[in-house]
Amino acid sequence: MAGNPAGSQRTTSEAAHEQVMNGVSDVLLNIEHALSRARKIRTEAAKHDEEINAKLALDEAITALDKTRKRLMQNAYYRQEALRLL
């Protein structure tokens, strides 16, 4: 039997969406890695009094990365039909 059954081929829009979601997944993975690394280094910095500036900077970075991760997940994976105003 030649050809594919009706409905089994992806549309251009579906292929584009899959490509974008793969990219979003890669970005989220990088953010997760950065968060993990920042938390680990922050714990190490907290053990040394002379590293207070690094600890404070890492606290801010962790907060910002976590907010970015959550927002990206919500906007990409739980998107709604209506355009969200940022």
PDB file of N, CA, C and O in Angstrom:
ATOM      1  N   MET A   1       0.844  -1.178   0.000  1.00  0.00           N
ATOM      2  CA  MET A   1       0.000   0.000   0.000  1.00  0.00           C
ATOM      3  C   MET A   1       0.887   1.238   0.000  1.00  0.00           C
ATOM      4  O   MET A   1       1.692   1.416   0.914  1.00  0.00           O
ATOM      5  N   ALA A   2       0.757   2.078  -0.988  1.00  0.00           N
ATOM      6  CA  ALA A   2       1.573   3.275  -1.118  1.00  0.00           C
ATOM      7  C   ALA A   2       0.925   4.437  -0.392  1.00  0.00           C
ATOM      8  O   ALA A   2      -0.301   4.542  -0.341  1.00  0.00           O
ATOM      9  N   GLY A   3       1.755   5.314   0.173  1.00  0.00           N
ATOM     10  CA  GLY A   3       1.242   6.512   0.844  1.00  0.00           C
ATOM     11  C   GLY A   3       0.901   6.249   2.286  1.00  0.00           C
ATOM     12  O   GLY A   3       0.925   5.111   2.755  1.00  0.00           O
ATOM     13  N   ASN A   4       0.584   7.314   2.980  1.00  0.00           N
ATOM     14  CA  ASN A   4       0.215   7.226   4.386  1.00  0.00           C
ATOM     15  C   ASN A   4      -1.280   7.358   4.527  1.00  0.00           C
ATOM     16  O   ASN A   4      -1.929   8.007   3.707  1.00  0.00           O
ATOM     17  N   PRO A   5      -1.841   6.746   5.564  1.00  0.00           N
ATOM     18  CA  PRO A   5      -3.278   6.913   5.802  1.00  0.00           C
ATOM     19  C   PRO A   5      -3.616   8.372   6.058  1.00  0.00           C
ATOM     20  O   PRO A   5      -2.779   9.139   6.533  1.00  0.00           O
ATOM     21  N   ALA A   6      -4.823   8.742   5.746  1.00  0.00           N
ATOM     22  CA  ALA A   6      -5.262  10.133   5.936  1.00  0.00           C
ATOM     23  C   ALA A   6      -5.064  10.552   7.390  1.00  0.00           C
ATOM     24  O   ALA A   6      -5.376   9.807   8.319  1.00  0.00           O
ATOM     25  N   GLY A   7      -4.543  11.748   7.559  1.00  0.00           N
ATOM     26  CA  GLY A   7      -4.378  12.291   8.903  1.00  0.00           C
ATOM     27  C   GLY A   7      -3.085  11.896   9.595  1.00  0.00           C
ATOM     28  O   GLY A   7      -2.843  12.350  10.714  1.00  0.00           O
ATOM     29  N   SER A   8      -2.249  11.077   8.986  1.00  0.00           N
ATOM     30  CA  SER A   8      -1.039  10.628   9.669  1.00  0.00           C
ATOM     31  C   SER A   8       0.157  11.553   9.427  1.00  0.00           C
ATOM     32  O   SER A   8       1.173  11.436  10.111  1.00  0.00           O
ATOM     33  N   GLN A   9       0.048  12.458   8.472  1.00  0.00           N
ATOM     34  CA  GLN A   9       1.143  13.382   8.210  1.00  0.00           C
ATOM     35  C   GLN A   9       0.964  14.650   9.040  1.00  0.00           C
ATOM     36  O   GLN A   9      -0.149  15.132   9.247  1.00  0.00           O
ATOM     37  N   ARG A  10       2.096  15.172   9.507  1.00  0.00           N
ATOM     38  CA  ARG A  10       2.055  16.404  10.275  1.00  0.00           C
ATOM     39  C   ARG A  10       1.916  17.582   9.328  1.00  0.00           C
ATOM     40  O   ARG A  10       2.451  17.584   8.219  1.00  0.00           O
ATOM     41  N   THR A  11       1.189  18.575   9.793  1.00  0.00           N
ATOM     42  CA  THR A  11       1.090  19.806   9.021  1.00  0.00           C
ATOM     43  C   THR A  11       2.355  20.626   9.267  1.00  0.00           C
ATOM     44  O   THR A  11       3.123  20.349  10.189  1.00  0.00           O
ATOM     45  N   THR A  12       2.552  21.621   8.442  1.00  0.00           N
ATOM     46  CA  THR A  12       3.693  22.519   8.618  1.00  0.00           C
ATOM     47  C   THR A  12       3.627  23.187   9.987  1.00  0.00           C
ATOM     48  O   THR A  12       4.650  23.366  10.648  1.00  0.00           O
ATOM     49  N   SER A  13       2.439  23.550  10.402  1.00  0.00           N
ATOM     50  CA  SER A  13       2.246  24.191  11.701  1.00  0.00           C
ATOM     51  C   SER A  13       2.607  23.237  12.835  1.00  0.00           C
ATOM     52  O   SER A  13       3.241  23.644  13.808  1.00  0.00           O
ATOM     53  N   GLU A  14       2.212  21.981  12.720  1.00  0.00           N
ATOM     54  CA  GLU A  14       2.537  20.995  13.759  1.00  0.00           C
ATOM     55  C   GLU A  14       4.037  20.751  13.828  1.00  0.00           C
ATOM     56  O   GLU A  14       4.598  20.632  14.917  1.00  0.00           O
ATOM     57  N   ALA A  15       4.685  20.675  12.680  1.00  0.00           N
ATOM     58  CA  ALA A  15       6.136  20.475  12.648  1.00  0.00           C
ATOM     59  C   ALA A  15       6.859  21.667  13.264  1.00  0.00           C
ATOM     60  O   ALA A  15       7.823  21.498  14.012  1.00  0.00           O
ATOM     61  N   ALA A  16       6.394  22.865  12.949  1.00  0.00           N
ATOM     62  CA  ALA A  16       7.005  24.072  13.513  1.00  0.00           C
ATOM     63  C   ALA A  16       6.815  24.110  15.028  1.00  0.00           C
ATOM     64  O   ALA A  16       7.738  24.458  15.765  1.00  0.00           O
ATOM     65  N   HIS A  17       5.618  23.752  15.487  1.00  0.00           N
ATOM     66  CA  HIS A  17       5.337  23.735  16.920  1.00  0.00           C
ATOM     67  C   HIS A  17       6.249  22.726  17.625  1.00  0.00           C
ATOM     68  O   HIS A  17       6.781  23.014  18.697  1.00  0.00           O
ATOM     69  N   GLU A  18       6.426  21.562  17.032  1.00  0.00           N
ATOM     70  CA  GLU A  18       7.301  20.545  17.619  1.00  0.00           C
ATOM     71  C   GLU A  18       8.735  21.045  17.702  1.00  0.00           C
ATOM     72  O   GLU A  18       9.415  20.808  18.700  1.00  0.00           O
ATOM     73  N   GLN A  19       9.197  21.726  16.680  1.00  0.00           N
ATOM     74  CA  GLN A  19      10.556  22.270  16.678  1.00  0.00           C
ATOM     75  C   GLN A  19      10.721  23.316  17.781  1.00  0.00           C
ATOM     76  O   GLN A  19      11.730  23.330  18.487  1.00  0.00           O
ATOM     77  N   VAL A  20       9.732  24.184  17.923  1.00  0.00           N
ATOM     78  CA  VAL A  20       9.780  25.213  18.971  1.00  0.00           C
ATOM     79  C   VAL A  20       9.767  24.560  20.353  1.00  0.00           C
ATOM     80  O   VAL A  20      10.530  24.961  21.232  1.00  0.00           O
ATOM     81  N   MET A  21       8.913  23.566  20.550  1.00  0.00           N
ATOM     82  CA  MET A  21       8.824  22.901  21.853  1.00  0.00           C
ATOM     83  C   MET A  21      10.117  22.153  22.179  1.00  0.00           C
ATOM     84  O   MET A  21      10.515  22.092  23.343  1.00  0.00           O
ATOM     85  N   ASN A  22      10.773  21.588  21.175  1.00  0.00           N
ATOM     86  CA  ASN A  22      12.079  20.963  21.411  1.00  0.00           C
ATOM     87  C   ASN A  22      13.090  22.010  21.865  1.00  0.00           C
ATOM     88  O   ASN A  22      13.893  21.753  22.762  1.00  0.00           O
ATOM     89  N   GLY A  23      13.051  23.182  21.251  1.00  0.00           N
ATOM     90  CA  GLY A  23      13.935  24.270  21.660  1.00  0.00           C
ATOM     91  C   GLY A  23      13.639  24.737  23.071  1.00  0.00           C
ATOM     92  O   GLY A  23      14.558  24.978  23.854  1.00  0.00           O
ATOM     93  N   VAL A  24      12.359  24.867  23.403  1.00  0.00           N
ATOM     94  CA  VAL A  24      11.954  25.273  24.758  1.00  0.00           C
ATOM     95  C   VAL A  24      12.450  24.240  25.768  1.00  0.00           C
ATOM     96  O   VAL A  24      12.947  24.592  26.838  1.00  0.00           O
ATOM     97  N   SER A  25      12.311  22.978  25.422  1.00  0.00           N
ATOM     98  CA  SER A  25      12.791  21.908  26.300  1.00  0.00           C
ATOM     99  C   SER A  25      14.290  22.026  26.542  1.00  0.00           C
ATOM    100  O   SER A  25      14.756  21.842  27.667  1.00  0.00           O
ATOM    101  N   ASP A  26      15.046  22.334  25.492  1.00  0.00           N
ATOM    102  CA  ASP A  26      16.496  22.526  25.639  1.00  0.00           C
ATOM    103  C   ASP A  26      16.808  23.702  26.554  1.00  0.00           C
ATOM    104  O   ASP A  26      17.697  23.616  27.401  1.00  0.00           O
ATOM    105  N   VAL A  27      16.082  24.794  26.386  1.00  0.00           N
ATOM    106  CA  VAL A  27      16.295  25.984  27.224  1.00  0.00           C
ATOM    107  C   VAL A  27      15.972  25.654  28.683  1.00  0.00           C
ATOM    108  O   VAL A  27      16.722  26.025  29.585  1.00  0.00           O
ATOM    109  N   LEU A  28      14.862  24.962  28.911  1.00  0.00           N
ATOM    110  CA  LEU A  28      14.491  24.590  30.276  1.00  0.00           C
ATOM    111  C   LEU A  28      15.542  23.682  30.906  1.00  0.00           C
ATOM    112  O   LEU A  28      15.843  23.812  32.092  1.00  0.00           O
ATOM    113  N   LEU A  29      16.093  22.779  30.131  1.00  0.00           N
ATOM    114  CA  LEU A  29      17.142  21.905  30.640  1.00  0.00           C
ATOM    115  C   LEU A  29      18.366  22.726  31.057  1.00  0.00           C
ATOM    116  O   LEU A  29      18.968  22.463  32.098  1.00  0.00           O
ATOM    117  N   ASN A  30      18.725  23.709  30.251  1.00  0.00           N
ATOM    118  CA  ASN A  30      19.859  24.577  30.590  1.00  0.00           C
ATOM    119  C   ASN A  30      19.574  25.399  31.841  1.00  0.00           C
ATOM    120  O   ASN A  30      20.457  25.579  32.680  1.00  0.00           O
ATOM    121  N   ILE A  31      18.361  25.892  31.971  1.00  0.00           N
ATOM    122  CA  ILE A  31      17.993  26.655  33.171  1.00  0.00           C
ATOM    123  C   ILE A  31      18.054  25.755  34.397  1.00  0.00           C
ATOM    124  O   ILE A  31      18.564  26.163  35.441  1.00  0.00           O
ATOM    125  N   GLU A  32      17.536  24.531  34.281  1.00  0.00           N
ATOM    126  CA  GLU A  32      17.583  23.585  35.406  1.00  0.00           C
ATOM    127  C   GLU A  32      19.029  23.297  35.810  1.00  0.00           C
ATOM    128  O   GLU A  32      19.347  23.232  36.998  1.00  0.00           O
ATOM    129  N   HIS A  33      19.891  23.126  34.826  1.00  0.00           N
ATOM    130  CA  HIS A  33      21.302  22.879  35.122  1.00  0.00           C
ATOM    131  C   HIS A  33      21.917  24.097  35.827  1.00  0.00           C
ATOM    132  O   HIS A  33      22.653  23.947  36.802  1.00  0.00           O
ATOM    133  N   ALA A  34      21.612  25.289  35.334  1.00  0.00           N
ATOM    134  CA  ALA A  34      22.138  26.509  35.953  1.00  0.00           C
ATOM    135  C   ALA A  34      21.625  26.653  37.384  1.00  0.00           C
ATOM    136  O   ALA A  34      22.380  27.039  38.275  1.00  0.00           O
ATOM    137  N   LEU A  35      20.353  26.347  37.609  1.00  0.00           N
ATOM    138  CA  LEU A  35      19.786  26.416  38.963  1.00  0.00           C
ATOM    139  C   LEU A  35      20.487  25.432  39.893  1.00  0.00           C
ATOM    140  O   LEU A  35      20.859  25.781  41.013  1.00  0.00           O
ATOM    141  N   SER A  36      20.660  24.226  39.428  1.00  0.00           N
ATOM    142  CA  SER A  36      21.311  23.205  40.238  1.00  0.00           C
ATOM    143  C   SER A  36      22.731  23.625  40.606  1.00  0.00           C
ATOM    144  O   SER A  36      23.150  23.493  41.757  1.00  0.00           O
ATOM    145  N   ARG A  37      23.450  24.121  39.641  1.00  0.00           N
ATOM    146  CA  ARG A  37      24.832  24.556  39.857  1.00  0.00           C
ATOM    147  C   ARG A  37      24.879  25.760  40.801  1.00  0.00           C
ATOM    148  O   ARG A  37      25.715  25.815  41.702  1.00  0.00           O
ATOM    149  N   ALA A  38      23.978  26.722  40.589  1.00  0.00           N
ATOM    150  CA  ALA A  38      23.946  27.916  41.432  1.00  0.00           C
ATOM    151  C   ALA A  38      23.633  27.553  42.882  1.00  0.00           C
ATOM    152  O   ALA A  38      24.229  28.110  43.803  1.00  0.00           O
ATOM    153  N   ARG A  39      22.708  26.627  43.088  1.00  0.00           N
ATOM    154  CA  ARG A  39      22.360  26.211  44.456  1.00  0.00           C
ATOM    155  C   ARG A  39      23.541  25.521  45.132  1.00  0.00           C
ATOM    156  O   ARG A  39      23.809  25.736  46.314  1.00  0.00           O
ATOM    157  N   LYS A  40      24.235  24.697  44.369  1.00  0.00           N
ATOM    158  CA  LYS A  40      25.392  23.985  44.920  1.00  0.00           C
ATOM    159  C   LYS A  40      26.501  24.969  45.317  1.00  0.00           C
ATOM    160  O   LYS A  40      27.073  24.867  46.402  1.00  0.00           O
ATOM    161  N   ILE A  41      26.790  25.899  44.445  1.00  0.00           N
ATOM    162  CA  ILE A  41      27.839  26.877  44.725  1.00  0.00           C
ATOM    163  C   ILE A  41      27.419  27.831  45.842  1.00  0.00           C
ATOM    164  O   ILE A  41      28.248  28.257  46.645  1.00  0.00           O
ATOM    165  N   ARG A  42      26.124  28.163  45.888  1.00  0.00           N
ATOM    166  CA  ARG A  42      25.617  29.034  46.953  1.00  0.00           C
ATOM    167  C   ARG A  42      25.822  28.372  48.312  1.00  0.00           C
ATOM    168  O   ARG A  42      26.209  29.033  49.276  1.00  0.00           O
ATOM    169  N   THR A  43      25.563  27.073  48.390  1.00  0.00           N
ATOM    170  CA  THR A  43      25.779  26.330  49.633  1.00  0.00           C
ATOM    171  C   THR A  43      27.246  26.382  50.036  1.00  0.00           C
ATOM    172  O   THR A  43      27.572  26.553  51.211  1.00  0.00           O
ATOM    173  N   GLU A  44      28.117  26.236  49.062  1.00  0.00           N
ATOM    174  CA  GLU A  44      29.560  26.307  49.329  1.00  0.00           C
ATOM    175  C   GLU A  44      29.960  27.717  49.770  1.00  0.00           C
ATOM    176  O   GLU A  44      30.746  27.873  50.704  1.00  0.00           O
ATOM    177  N   ALA A  45      29.428  28.734  49.109  1.00  0.00           N
ATOM    178  CA  ALA A  45      29.758  30.122  49.456  1.00  0.00           C
ATOM    179  C   ALA A  45      29.280  30.462  50.866  1.00  0.00           C
ATOM    180  O   ALA A  45      29.927  31.239  51.567  1.00  0.00           O
ATOM    181  N   ALA A  46      28.155  29.886  51.285  1.00  0.00           N
ATOM    182  CA  ALA A  46      27.612  30.176  52.612  1.00  0.00           C
ATOM    183  C   ALA A  46      28.519  29.667  53.724  1.00  0.00           C
ATOM    184  O   ALA A  46      28.417  30.129  54.860  1.00  0.00           O
ATOM    185  N   LYS A  47      29.393  28.733  53.420  1.00  0.00           N
ATOM    186  CA  LYS A  47      30.312  28.176  54.425  1.00  0.00           C
ATOM    187  C   LYS A  47      31.488  29.104  54.715  1.00  0.00           C
ATOM    188  O   LYS A  47      32.218  28.896  55.684  1.00  0.00           O
ATOM    189  N   HIS A  48      31.673  30.121  53.885  1.00  0.00           N
ATOM    190  CA  HIS A  48      32.835  30.999  54.015  1.00  0.00           C
ATOM    191  C   HIS A  48      32.372  32.454  54.176  1.00  0.00           C
ATOM    192  O   HIS A  48      31.752  33.021  53.276  1.00  0.00           O
ATOM    193  N   ASP A  49      32.674  33.035  55.310  1.00  0.00           N
ATOM    194  CA  ASP A  49      32.246  34.401  55.611  1.00  0.00           C
ATOM    195  C   ASP A  49      32.719  35.414  54.573  1.00  0.00           C
ATOM    196  O   ASP A  49      32.017  36.387  54.297  1.00  0.00           O
ATOM    197  N   GLU A  50      33.877  35.204  54.005  1.00  0.00           N
ATOM    198  CA  GLU A  50      34.419  36.163  53.043  1.00  0.00           C
ATOM    199  C   GLU A  50      33.711  36.103  51.685  1.00  0.00           C
ATOM    200  O   GLU A  50      33.991  36.924  50.812  1.00  0.00           O
ATOM    201  N   GLU A  51      32.815  35.157  51.499  1.00  0.00           N
ATOM    202  CA  GLU A  51      32.101  35.011  50.219  1.00  0.00           C
ATOM    203  C   GLU A  51      30.668  35.543  50.281  1.00  0.00           C
ATOM    204  O   GLU A  51      29.804  35.089  49.530  1.00  0.00           O
ATOM    205  N   ILE A  52      30.416  36.498  51.169  1.00  0.00           N
ATOM    206  CA  ILE A  52      29.061  37.030  51.341  1.00  0.00           C
ATOM    207  C   ILE A  52      28.527  37.662  50.057  1.00  0.00           C
ATOM    208  O   ILE A  52      27.350  37.501  49.733  1.00  0.00           O
ATOM    209  N   ASN A  53      29.376  38.377  49.325  1.00  0.00           N
ATOM    210  CA  ASN A  53      28.914  39.008  48.081  1.00  0.00           C
ATOM    211  C   ASN A  53      28.522  37.958  47.043  1.00  0.00           C
ATOM    212  O   ASN A  53      27.518  38.110  46.348  1.00  0.00           O
ATOM    213  N   ALA A  54      29.312  36.905  46.942  1.00  0.00           N
ATOM    214  CA  ALA A  54      28.984  35.822  46.005  1.00  0.00           C
ATOM    215  C   ALA A  54      27.680  35.146  46.415  1.00  0.00           C
ATOM    216  O   ALA A  54      26.840  34.837  45.570  1.00  0.00           O
ATOM    217  N   LYS A  55      27.519  34.921  47.711  1.00  0.00           N
ATOM    218  CA  LYS A  55      26.299  34.286  48.212  1.00  0.00           C
ATOM    219  C   LYS A  55      25.075  35.134  47.881  1.00  0.00           C
ATOM    220  O   LYS A  55      24.061  34.610  47.420  1.00  0.00           O
ATOM    221  N   LEU A  56      25.168  36.436  48.114  1.00  0.00           N
ATOM    222  CA  LEU A  56      24.051  37.329  47.826  1.00  0.00           C
ATOM    223  C   LEU A  56      23.735  37.368  46.327  1.00  0.00           C
ATOM    224  O   LEU A  56      22.570  37.360  45.929  1.00  0.00           O
ATOM    225  N   ALA A  57      24.772  37.409  45.515  1.00  0.00           N
ATOM    226  CA  ALA A  57      24.568  37.413  44.065  1.00  0.00           C
ATOM    227  C   ALA A  57      23.937  36.104  43.598  1.00  0.00           C
ATOM    228  O   ALA A  57      23.069  36.101  42.725  1.00  0.00           O
ATOM    229  N   LEU A  58      24.376  35.002  44.181  1.00  0.00           N
ATOM    230  CA  LEU A  58      23.790  33.701  43.821  1.00  0.00           C
ATOM    231  C   LEU A  58      22.332  33.604  44.271  1.00  0.00           C
ATOM    232  O   LEU A  58      21.506  33.015  43.573  1.00  0.00           O
ATOM    233  N   ASP A  59      22.014  34.179  45.433  1.00  0.00           N
ATOM    234  CA  ASP A  59      20.618  34.207  45.884  1.00  0.00           C
ATOM    235  C   ASP A  59      19.733  34.907  44.847  1.00  0.00           C
ATOM    236  O   ASP A  59      18.653  34.422  44.509  1.00  0.00           O
ATOM    237  N   GLU A  60      20.203  36.041  44.355  1.00  0.00           N
ATOM    238  CA  GLU A  60      19.446  36.783  43.342  1.00  0.00           C
ATOM    239  C   GLU A  60      19.343  35.998  42.045  1.00  0.00           C
ATOM    240  O   GLU A  60      18.283  35.961  41.421  1.00  0.00           O
ATOM    241  N   ALA A  61      20.433  35.376  41.639  1.00  0.00           N
ATOM    242  CA  ALA A  61      20.435  34.593  40.398  1.00  0.00           C
ATOM    243  C   ALA A  61      19.483  33.411  40.500  1.00  0.00           C
ATOM    244  O   ALA A  61      18.757  33.116  39.551  1.00  0.00           O
ATOM    245  N   ILE A  62      19.479  32.740  41.634  1.00  0.00           N
ATOM    246  CA  ILE A  62      18.577  31.590  41.840  1.00  0.00           C
ATOM    247  C   ILE A  62      17.129  32.033  41.754  1.00  0.00           C
ATOM    248  O   ILE A  62      16.313  31.370  41.114  1.00  0.00           O
ATOM    249  N   THR A  63      16.805  33.139  42.388  1.00  0.00           N
ATOM    250  CA  THR A  63      15.438  33.661  42.344  1.00  0.00           C
ATOM    251  C   THR A  63      15.032  34.003  40.911  1.00  0.00           C
ATOM    252  O   THR A  63      13.941  33.641  40.470  1.00  0.00           O
ATOM    253  N   ALA A  64      15.898  34.691  40.193  1.00  0.00           N
ATOM    254  CA  ALA A  64      15.596  35.086  38.818  1.00  0.00           C
ATOM    255  C   ALA A  64      15.469  33.872  37.894  1.00  0.00           C
ATOM    256  O   ALA A  64      14.548  33.807  37.079  1.00  0.00           O
ATOM    257  N   LEU A  65      16.382  32.917  38.018  1.00  0.00           N
ATOM    258  CA  LEU A  65      16.323  31.719  37.181  1.00  0.00           C
ATOM    259  C   LEU A  65      15.068  30.908  37.460  1.00  0.00           C
ATOM    260  O   LEU A  65      14.446  30.379  36.539  1.00  0.00           O
ATOM    261  N   ASP A  66      14.700  30.811  38.725  1.00  0.00           N
ATOM    262  CA  ASP A  66      13.493  30.056  39.085  1.00  0.00           C
ATOM    263  C   ASP A  66      12.245  30.712  38.505  1.00  0.00           C
ATOM    264  O   ASP A  66      11.370  30.023  37.982  1.00  0.00           O
ATOM    265  N   LYS A  67      12.156  32.040  38.593  1.00  0.00           N
ATOM    266  CA  LYS A  67      11.018  32.763  38.014  1.00  0.00           C
ATOM    267  C   LYS A  67      10.978  32.585  36.500  1.00  0.00           C
ATOM    268  O   LYS A  67       9.911  32.377  35.923  1.00  0.00           O
ATOM    269  N   THR A  68      12.137  32.665  35.862  1.00  0.00           N
ATOM    270  CA  THR A  68      12.216  32.498  34.412  1.00  0.00           C
ATOM    271  C   THR A  68      11.774  31.098  34.008  1.00  0.00           C
ATOM    272  O   THR A  68      11.018  30.937  33.050  1.00  0.00           O
ATOM    273  N   ARG A  69      12.239  30.093  34.726  1.00  0.00           N
ATOM    274  CA  ARG A  69      11.863  28.698  34.440  1.00  0.00           C
ATOM    275  C   ARG A  69      10.354  28.506  34.563  1.00  0.00           C
ATOM    276  O   ARG A  69       9.725  27.919  33.683  1.00  0.00           O
ATOM    277  N   LYS A  70       9.782  28.999  35.646  1.00  0.00           N
ATOM    278  CA  LYS A  70       8.339  28.844  35.860  1.00  0.00           C
ATOM    279  C   LYS A  70       7.533  29.553  34.779  1.00  0.00           C
ATOM    280  O   LYS A  70       6.560  29.007  34.259  1.00  0.00           O
ATOM    281  N   ARG A  71       7.943  30.762  34.448  1.00  0.00           N
ATOM    282  CA  ARG A  71       7.208  31.527  33.439  1.00  0.00           C
ATOM    283  C   ARG A  71       7.313  30.876  32.063  1.00  0.00           C
ATOM    284  O   ARG A  71       6.322  30.810  31.336  1.00  0.00           O
ATOM    285  N   LEU A  72       8.490  30.399  31.702  1.00  0.00           N
ATOM    286  CA  LEU A  72       8.671  29.733  30.418  1.00  0.00           C
ATOM    287  C   LEU A  72       7.824  28.468  30.344  1.00  0.00           C
ATOM    288  O   LEU A  72       7.190  28.203  29.322  1.00  0.00           O
ATOM    289  N   MET A  73       7.810  27.697  31.403  1.00  0.00           N
ATOM    290  CA  MET A  73       6.990  26.480  31.420  1.00  0.00           C
ATOM    291  C   MET A  73       5.512  26.825  31.271  1.00  0.00           C
ATOM    292  O   MET A  73       4.807  26.211  30.470  1.00  0.00           O
ATOM    293  N   GLN A  74       5.047  27.793  32.031  1.00  0.00           N
ATOM    294  CA  GLN A  74       3.634  28.156  31.977  1.00  0.00           C
ATOM    295  C   GLN A  74       3.253  28.697  30.608  1.00  0.00           C
ATOM    296  O   GLN A  74       2.210  28.331  30.064  1.00  0.00           O
ATOM    297  N   ASN A  75       4.077  29.553  30.055  1.00  0.00           N
ATOM    298  CA  ASN A  75       3.745  30.172  28.772  1.00  0.00           C
ATOM    299  C   ASN A  75       3.880  29.206  27.602  1.00  0.00           C
ATOM    300  O   ASN A  75       3.121  29.298  26.637  1.00  0.00           O
ATOM    301  N   ALA A  76       4.827  28.287  27.670  1.00  0.00           N
ATOM    302  CA  ALA A  76       5.048  27.374  26.546  1.00  0.00           C
ATOM    303  C   ALA A  76       4.169  26.132  26.626  1.00  0.00           C
ATOM    304  O   ALA A  76       3.567  25.738  25.627  1.00  0.00           O
ATOM    305  N   TYR A  77       4.088  25.522  27.775  1.00  0.00           N
ATOM    306  CA  TYR A  77       3.388  24.253  27.893  1.00  0.00           C
ATOM    307  C   TYR A  77       1.922  24.396  28.267  1.00  0.00           C
ATOM    308  O   TYR A  77       1.113  23.524  27.949  1.00  0.00           O
ATOM    309  N   TYR A  78       1.579  25.467  28.926  1.00  0.00           N
ATOM    310  CA  TYR A  78       0.193  25.657  29.348  1.00  0.00           C
ATOM    311  C   TYR A  78      -0.392  26.863  28.650  1.00  0.00           C
ATOM    312  O   TYR A  78      -1.140  27.644  29.239  1.00  0.00           O
ATOM    313  N   ARG A  79      -0.043  27.001  27.402  1.00  0.00           N
ATOM    314  CA  ARG A  79      -0.485  28.171  26.634  1.00  0.00           C
ATOM    315  C   ARG A  79      -1.990  28.127  26.414  1.00  0.00           C
ATOM    316  O   ARG A  79      -2.615  27.067  26.387  1.00  0.00           O
ATOM    317  N   GLN A  80      -2.530  29.300  26.261  1.00  0.00           N
ATOM    318  CA  GLN A  80      -3.939  29.444  25.972  1.00  0.00           C
ATOM    319  C   GLN A  80      -4.065  30.009  24.575  1.00  0.00           C
ATOM    320  O   GLN A  80      -3.100  30.523  24.009  1.00  0.00           O
ATOM    321  N   GLU A  81      -5.247  29.910  24.029  1.00  0.00           N
ATOM    322  CA  GLU A  81      -5.468  30.387  22.675  1.00  0.00           C
ATOM    323  C   GLU A  81      -5.257  31.902  22.558  1.00  0.00           C
ATOM    324  O   GLU A  81      -4.769  32.385  21.537  1.00  0.00           O
ATOM    325  N   ALA A  82      -5.621  32.636  23.591  1.00  0.00           N
ATOM    326  CA  ALA A  82      -5.481  34.089  23.555  1.00  0.00           C
ATOM    327  C   ALA A  82      -4.032  34.489  23.831  1.00  0.00           C
ATOM    328  O   ALA A  82      -3.349  33.846  24.628  1.00  0.00           O
ATOM    329  N   LEU A  83      -3.579  35.517  23.192  1.00  0.00           N
ATOM    330  CA  LEU A  83      -2.235  36.040  23.403  1.00  0.00           C
ATOM    331  C   LEU A  83      -2.145  36.652  24.786  1.00  0.00           C
ATOM    332  O   LEU A  83      -3.001  37.448  25.171  1.00  0.00           O
ATOM    333  N   ARG A  84      -1.113  36.287  25.540  1.00  0.00           N
ATOM    334  CA  ARG A  84      -0.918  36.846  26.884  1.00  0.00           C
ATOM    335  C   ARG A  84      -0.107  38.113  26.783  1.00  0.00           C
ATOM    336  O   ARG A  84       0.902  38.167  26.080  1.00  0.00           O
ATOM    337  N   LEU A  85      -0.547  39.117  27.478  1.00  0.00           N
ATOM    338  CA  LEU A  85       0.217  40.360  27.563  1.00  0.00           C
ATOM    339  C   LEU A  85       1.241  40.204  28.675  1.00  0.00           C
ATOM    340  O   LEU A  85       0.902  39.801  29.788  1.00  0.00           O
ATOM    341  N   LEU A  86       2.475  40.518  28.379  1.00  0.00           N
ATOM    342  CA  LEU A  86       3.531  40.350  29.385  1.00  0.00           C
ATOM    343  C   LEU A  86       3.709  41.580  30.205  1.00  0.00           C
ATOM    344  O   LEU A  86       4.556  41.609  31.097  1.00  0.00           O
TER     345      LEU A  86
END
